[in-house]
Amino acid sequence: MRPATLSHARCQMHHLLAYRIKGNRNTRVKEHLKRATVIAESLYKKFQIGPYQIRLKHLNWYLNQQIQDLKPASQYRHWLTIRFIVVALDKWDDWQSELHGSWQSPRGEH
């Protein structure tokens, strides 16, 4: 279902990821959920979509346009959060090869 408001898009993203991210709930999970909310807001504002309508082109737009001014380590953390989103949407096997670039890893790891 397409979100009716920005707030609804945020809630959908939280629902999609909240229990799928492993790790310390006070640090790692909270940081990923905060970045996921930023991603959801950006995608809703640009494309009027929620997390369940995300397509590869939307994520590539975000990675190539929205985070280009961030430091490489921050870009990598956004990429990791996007990876969690794609895995939660069960699209990782299909989209993995297209979600790469200089921001993927600060050390060039895959």
Secondary structure, DSSP 8 states (H G I E B T S, - for coil): ---SSHHHHHHHHHHHHTTT--S-TTTHHHHHHHHHHHHHHHHHHHH---GGG--HHHHHHIIIIISTTS-HHHHHHHHHHHHHHHHHTT-HHHHGGGS-STTS-TTS--
